[in-house]
Amino acid sequence: MSDFRARWFAFHNRHIEPVSKEIFSHVEKMVIGTLIISAGAHVSSNEPSIVLFGYLRHGLVGRGVELFGIALLLLNFIDGFYKLAKLEWHVAFQIAMSLCYIILSVRLVQLILAFRGE
């Protein structure tokens, strides 16, 4: 029994743990990027009660925040795609994972904006 347990821990440490860390790292970065995009969309669509420096228009600041969030998502996507390409898996799987990432990112932005709705 202890031999099985030792082999399981070795397998887990070599294969499962690094993959789960990478997945959760990318999901965390994706959630942060979508929150930033949602915050920018909210600021640019509504006139918030907070005055930003007095001189800047809210729409302009909101668009800038959205562009920053989009840049973060794009960098995270490129990083994940590069790491996925190094694994030499089938191209169809890589395309499917890329589409899932894009669809999930857009859906998260929509979901966050829906929760924020008034």
Buried (B, 14 or more C-beta within 10 A) or exposed (E): EEEEEEEEEEEEEEEEEEEEEBEEEBBEBBBBBBBBBBBBBBBBEEEEEEEEEEEEEBEEBBBBBBEBBBEBBEEBBEBBBEEBEEEEEEEEEBEEBBEEBEEBBEEBBEEBBEEEEE
